[in-house]
């Protein structure tokens, strides 16, 4: 998971109230259940010493109606200065979080979001295409762009005809198809450049799709052709969504498998890896952590004392004395632009945390 979205969070001095809750509200019973969950979370914050105005701000955010299909998770982080972070995603909340502490408690939220992937979806045909930007943790695209091709009167080939006139018409049609696919590709390249997406899922008419993939081949992106998916509304929407889910799951599995393989290779060489809370914290002091590999459940209850790691700081948060190790290591990852991946301790050498390092 890219931690860039959390960067501004640690510019606040803290302490931090963190609540992760299921805010699904798509039925009368669900609305009442949500009300009870929000009340319980806020009571827990108060019991831990959070000021009433901080609790009130968190409660107001959590009570707001989120018009999305269940399950819906919401994380809210607040300080005495106000709301510092607020995000919603389509995700399960196995265990509600409500903490008032020196650092944000983001482990469970990261675990819920780590399998989400930002991607570009492109459905192309002879007449143009539809391009949408997605985050797999949300049920709808963040934006959609329609590309209308040129000279639409030529998009259909002549059927069962011969002769020079028919050949000329077919050549013209082929050129229009290629031109329209190129227009779609140009729009995709611009969106990728502006938004930084690395994964592009493509589907549609085979001829236009082939041209689109050829044009995108030189771009620094991964292009995956979907097993199903047409631009027209032909009743295939469910098949398209299934194809997208399959492609995204394959991407997540490949990413995690590659990270485990890199960790095992680093162990084999005896370099560029750190294992365990102490070694990983020391690696953060020198800014060497490239990717933090963490099992939040296995790390629960472990503490870290910054005094044992001179130079380990947490932005504007004045931390003194032992703190939750998961909170400290995640904060360190955010402040050093390290990525975070949630993996079970069983693949981390039975340690609750490990790290791939930028240099030995």
C-alpha positions as CSV (number, residue, x, y, z in Angstrom):
1,X,0.0,0.0,0.0
2,X,1.3,3.4,-0.9
3,X,1.5,5.6,2.2
4,X,1.5,9.0,0.4
5,X,-2.1,9.6,1.5
6,X,-1.1,9.6,5.1
7,X,1.7,12.1,4.8
8,X,-0.2,15.2,6.1
9,X,-1.6,13.2,9.0
10,X,1.6,13.4,11.0
11,X,2.0,17.1,10.6
12,X,-0.5,17.4,13.5
13,X,1.0,17.4,17.0
14,X,-1.5,14.8,18.4
15,X,-2.6,12.9,20.4
16,X,-4.8,11.1,17.9
17,X,-8.3,9.7,18.1
18,X,-8.6,6.9,15.6
19,X,-11.9,5.1,14.8
20,X,-12.4,2.4,12.2
21,X,-16.1,1.3,12.0
22,X,-18.6,-0.4,9.8
23,X,-20.9,2.5,8.6
24,X,-23.1,0.4,6.4
25,X,-26.6,1.9,6.3
26,X,-28.6,0.4,3.5
27,X,-31.6,-0.8,5.6
28,X,-33.5,0.4,8.6
29,X,-32.0,-2.3,10.9
30,X,-28.5,-1.5,9.5
31,X,-29.0,2.2,10.3
32,X,-29.8,1.3,13.9
33,X,-26.9,-1.1,14.2
34,X,-24.6,1.6,12.8
35,X,-25.8,4.1,15.4
36,X,-25.0,1.6,18.2
37,X,-21.5,1.0,16.8
38,X,-20.7,4.7,16.5
39,X,-22.0,5.3,20.1
40,X,-19.8,2.4,21.4
41,X,-16.7,3.8,19.6
42,X,-17.2,7.3,20.9
43,X,-17.7,6.0,24.5
44,X,-14.5,4.0,24.2
45,X,-12.6,7.2,23.1
46,X,-14.0,9.1,26.0
47,X,-13.0,6.3,28.4
48,X,-9.4,6.5,27.1
49,X,-9.3,10.3,27.8
50,X,-10.2,11.9,24.5
51,X,-11.5,15.4,25.0
52,X,-15.3,15.9,24.4
53,X,-14.8,18.2,21.4
54,X,-12.6,15.6,19.7
55,X,-15.1,12.9,20.4
56,X,-17.9,15.1,19.0
57,X,-16.1,15.7,15.8
58,X,-15.4,12.0,15.3
59,X,-19.0,11.2,16.0
60,X,-20.3,13.7,13.5
61,X,-18.2,12.2,10.7
62,X,-19.2,8.7,11.5
63,X,-22.9,9.5,11.8
64,X,-23.0,11.0,8.3
65,X,-24.9,8.8,5.9
66,X,-22.7,7.1,3.3
67,X,-24.8,6.0,0.4
68,X,-22.9,3.0,-0.7
69,X,-23.8,-0.7,-0.7
70,X,-22.6,-2.7,2.3
71,X,-20.0,-3.5,3.6
72,X,-18.7,0.1,4.1
73,X,-15.7,0.9,6.3
74,X,-14.9,4.3,7.5
75,X,-11.7,5.5,9.3
76,X,-11.6,8.9,11.0
77,X,-8.6,10.3,12.7
78,X,-8.9,13.5,14.8
79,X,-6.6,15.6,17.0
80,X,-7.4,18.6,19.2
81,X,-6.9,20.7,16.0
82,X,-9.7,18.9,14.2
83,X,-10.2,16.1,11.7
84,X,-6.9,14.9,10.3
85,X,-8.0,12.0,8.1
86,X,-11.3,10.6,6.9
87,X,-11.7,7.9,4.3
88,X,-14.4,5.5,3.2
89,X,-14.1,2.2,1.4
90,X,-16.1,-0.9,0.5
91,X,-14.4,-3.3,2.9
92,X,-15.2,-5.5,5.9
93,X,-14.4,-4.4,9.4
94,X,-13.5,-7.6,11.3
95,X,-12.9,-5.7,14.5
96,X,-13.9,-2.1,15.3
97,X,-11.0,0.2,16.4
98,X,-11.4,3.1,18.8
99,X,-8.1,4.5,20.3
100,X,-6.8,7.7,21.8
101,X,-3.1,7.6,21.6
102,X,0.2,9.4,20.9
103,X,0.1,8.1,17.3
104,X,-2.7,7.1,14.8
105,X,-3.8,3.5,15.0
106,X,-3.9,2.6,11.3
107,X,-3.0,-1.1,11.2
108,X,-6.5,-2.5,10.8
109,X,-7.4,0.1,8.1
110,X,-4.3,-0.7,6.2
111,X,-5.0,-4.4,6.5
112,X,-8.5,-3.7,5.0
113,X,-7.2,-1.6,2.2
114,X,-4.0,-3.4,1.3
115,X,-5.6,-5.6,-1.3
116,X,-7.2,-2.5,-3.1
117,X,-5.8,-1.5,-6.4
118,X,-6.0,1.7,-8.3
119,X,-6.5,1.1,-12.0
120,X,-7.7,2.4,-15.3
121,X,-10.6,0.6,-17.1
122,X,-10.7,1.0,-20.9
123,X,-13.6,-0.4,-23.0
124,X,-12.9,0.3,-26.7
125,X,-14.8,-0.4,-29.9
126,X,-14.7,1.0,-33.5
127,X,-16.6,4.1,-32.5
128,X,-14.3,5.2,-29.7
129,X,-14.1,4.1,-26.1
130,X,-14.9,4.7,-22.4
131,X,-12.2,5.3,-19.9
132,X,-12.7,5.3,-16.1
133,X,-10.4,5.6,-13.1
134,X,-11.0,3.2,-10.3
135,X,-10.0,2.2,-6.8
136,X,-11.0,-1.4,-6.2
137,X,-12.0,-0.4,-2.7
138,X,-14.9,1.8,-4.0
139,X,-18.0,0.7,-5.8
140,X,-17.9,3.2,-8.6
141,X,-15.2,5.0,-10.7
142,X,-13.8,8.3,-9.5
143,X,-14.1,9.7,-13.0
144,X,-15.2,8.6,-16.5
145,X,-14.2,9.9,-19.9
146,X,-15.9,9.1,-23.2
147,X,-13.9,9.3,-26.4
148,X,-15.9,9.7,-29.5
149,X,-14.2,8.6,-32.7
150,X,-14.2,10.5,-36.0
151,X,-16.0,9.7,-39.2
152,X,-18.5,7.4,-37.6
153,X,-20.3,6.7,-41.0
154,X,-17.3,4.5,-41.8
155,X,-17.2,2.3,-38.7
156,X,-19.0,-0.6,-40.3
157,X,-17.3,-2.7,-43.0
158,X,-19.1,-3.4,-46.3
159,X,-20.6,-6.9,-46.3
160,X,-20.4,-9.4,-49.2
161,X,-19.2,-7.0,-51.8
162,X,-16.3,-7.0,-54.3
163,X,-14.6,-4.7,-56.6
164,X,-12.3,-1.6,-56.3
165,X,-15.0,0.6,-54.7
166,X,-15.6,-1.9,-51.9
167,X,-11.9,-2.4,-51.3
168,X,-11.4,1.4,-51.0
169,X,-14.3,1.6,-48.6
170,X,-12.9,-1.2,-46.5
171,X,-9.5,0.5,-46.4
172,X,-11.1,3.7,-45.3
173,X,-13.0,1.9,-42.6
174,X,-9.8,0.2,-41.3
175,X,-8.1,3.6,-41.1
176,X,-11.0,5.1,-39.2
177,X,-10.9,2.1,-36.7
178,X,-7.2,2.6,-36.1
179,X,-7.6,6.3,-35.8
180,X,-10.3,6.0,-33.2
181,X,-8.3,3.4,-31.2
182,X,-5.4,5.8,-31.3
183,X,-7.6,8.6,-29.9
184,X,-8.6,6.3,-27.0
185,X,-4.9,5.4,-26.4
186,X,-3.9,9.0,-26.3
187,X,-6.5,9.8,-23.7
188,X,-5.3,6.8,-21.6
189,X,-1.7,7.9,-21.8
190,X,-2.7,11.4,-20.7
191,X,-4.7,10.1,-17.7
192,X,-2.0,7.8,-16.6
193,X,0.6,10.6,-16.8
194,X,-1.7,12.9,-14.8
195,X,-2.9,10.4,-12.1
196,X,0.0,8.0,-11.8
197,X,-1.9,4.7,-12.4
198,X,0.2,1.7,-13.2
199,X,-2.4,-0.9,-14.1
200,X,-4.7,-0.6,-17.1
201,X,-7.4,-3.1,-17.7
202,X,-8.7,-3.3,-21.3
203,X,-11.7,-4.9,-23.0
204,X,-13.8,-4.6,-26.1
205,X,-13.8,-5.3,-29.8
206,X,-10.8,-7.5,-30.7
207,X,-9.6,-5.4,-33.6
208,X,-9.7,-2.1,-31.8
209,X,-8.3,-3.7,-28.7
210,X,-5.4,-5.1,-30.5
211,X,-4.5,-1.6,-31.9
212,X,-5.0,-0.1,-28.4
213,X,-2.6,-2.6,-26.8
214,X,0.0,-2.0,-29.5
215,X,0.0,1.8,-28.9
216,X,0.2,1.3,-25.1
217,X,3.0,-1.3,-25.3
218,X,5.8,1.3,-24.9
219,X,4.2,3.0,-21.9
220,X,5.5,2.3,-18.3
221,X,2.3,0.6,-17.3
222,X,0.9,-2.9,-17.0
223,X,-1.8,-3.6,-19.5
224,X,-4.1,-6.6,-18.8
225,X,-6.7,-7.8,-21.3
226,X,-10.0,-8.8,-19.5
227,X,-11.5,-12.2,-20.2
228,X,-14.9,-10.5,-20.7
229,X,-16.0,-7.0,-21.3
230,X,-17.7,-4.9,-24.0
231,X,-18.4,-1.2,-24.2
232,X,-22.0,-1.7,-25.2
233,X,-24.7,-2.5,-22.7
234,X,-25.4,-6.0,-23.8
235,X,-26.2,-7.6,-20.5
236,X,-22.6,-8.5,-19.9
237,X,-22.1,-6.2,-17.0
238,X,-21.9,-9.0,-14.4
239,X,-19.3,-10.9,-16.5
240,X,-17.3,-7.7,-16.8
241,X,-17.2,-7.1,-13.1
242,X,-16.2,-10.8,-12.5
243,X,-13.4,-10.3,-15.0
244,X,-12.2,-7.2,-13.3
245,X,-12.3,-8.9,-9.9
246,X,-10.3,-11.8,-11.2
247,X,-7.6,-9.5,-12.8
248,X,-7.3,-7.5,-9.6
249,X,-7.0,-10.5,-7.4
250,X,-4.3,-11.9,-9.7
251,X,-2.4,-8.6,-9.4
252,X,-2.6,-8.7,-5.6
253,X,-1.4,-12.3,-5.4
254,X,1.5,-11.7,-7.8
255,X,2.6,-8.6,-5.8
256,X,2.5,-10.4,-2.5
257,X,4.3,-13.5,-3.9
258,X,7.0,-11.3,-5.4
259,X,7.6,-9.5,-2.1
260,X,7.9,-12.8,-0.2
261,X,10.3,-14.1,-2.8
262,X,12.4,-10.9,-2.5
263,X,12.4,-11.3,1.3
264,X,13.6,-14.9,1.1
265,X,16.3,-14.0,-1.4
266,X,17.5,-11.2,0.9
267,X,17.6,-13.6,3.8
268,X,19.6,-16.0,1.7
269,X,22.2,-13.3,0.9
270,X,22.2,-12.0,4.5
271,X,21.5,-8.4,3.4
272,X,18.8,-5.9,2.5
273,X,16.3,-7.3,4.9
274,X,15.4,-6.6,8.5
275,X,13.3,-8.9,10.7
276,X,11.6,-8.2,14.0
277,X,10.6,-4.9,15.7
278,X,14.0,-3.9,16.9
279,X,15.9,-4.4,13.6
280,X,13.1,-2.8,11.5
281,X,13.0,0.2,13.8
282,X,16.8,0.7,13.5
283,X,16.4,0.5,9.7
284,X,13.9,3.3,9.8
285,X,16.4,5.5,11.7
286,X,18.7,5.4,8.7
287,X,15.8,5.7,6.2
288,X,16.6,2.3,4.6
289,X,13.2,0.7,4.6
290,X,11.7,0.4,1.2
291,X,8.7,-1.8,2.1
292,X,7.3,-2.6,5.5
293,X,5.9,-6.1,5.7
294,X,3.6,-6.3,8.7
295,X,1.1,-8.6,10.4
296,X,-1.0,-6.2,12.5
297,X,-2.7,-9.0,14.4
298,X,0.6,-10.7,15.4
299,X,2.1,-7.3,16.3
300,X,-0.8,-6.4,18.6
301,X,0.3,-5.8,22.2
302,X,4.0,-5.3,21.2
303,X,5.6,-2.0,22.2
304,X,8.5,0.1,21.0
305,X,10.4,2.7,23.0
306,X,11.9,5.4,20.7
307,X,14.6,5.9,23.3
308,X,16.0,2.5,22.3
309,X,16.4,3.8,18.7
310,X,18.1,7.2,18.8
311,X,17.0,9.2,15.8
312,X,13.6,7.6,15.4
313,X,11.1,10.4,15.2
314,X,7.4,10.7,14.3
315,X,6.9,14.0,12.7
316,X,5.1,16.5,14.9
317,X,3.9,13.9,17.3
318,X,5.8,14.3,20.6
319,X,6.2,10.7,21.6
320,X,7.9,9.9,24.9
321,X,8.0,6.4,26.4
322,X,6.9,3.1,24.9
323,X,4.1,3.2,22.2
324,X,2.3,0.5,20.3
325,X,4.9,-1.0,17.9
326,X,2.4,-1.2,15.0
327,X,1.6,2.5,15.4
328,X,5.2,3.5,15.6
329,X,6.4,1.4,12.6
330,X,3.5,2.5,10.4
331,X,4.2,6.2,11.3
332,X,7.8,5.7,10.4
333,X,6.9,4.2,7.1
334,X,4.6,7.2,6.3
335,X,7.4,9.7,7.2
336,X,10.0,7.9,5.1
337,X,7.8,7.2,2.0
338,X,8.0,3.4,2.6
339,X,5.3,1.2,1.2
340,X,3.4,-1.2,3.4
341,X,2.2,-4.7,2.7
342,X,0.2,-6.8,5.1
343,X,1.4,-10.4,5.2
344,X,1.0,-13.2,7.8
345,X,3.8,-13.7,10.3
346,X,4.2,-17.3,8.9
347,X,5.9,-15.9,5.8
348,X,8.0,-13.4,7.7
349,X,10.1,-15.9,9.5
350,X,7.4,-16.1,12.2
351,X,8.1,-12.5,13.1
352,X,5.3,-10.0,13.3
353,X,7.2,-7.6,11.1
354,X,10.0,-7.5,8.5
355,X,11.3,-5.0,5.9
356,X,12.9,-4.9,2.5
357,X,15.7,-2.4,2.5
358,X,16.7,0.2,0.0
359,X,20.4,-0.7,0.5
360,X,22.5,-3.1,2.6
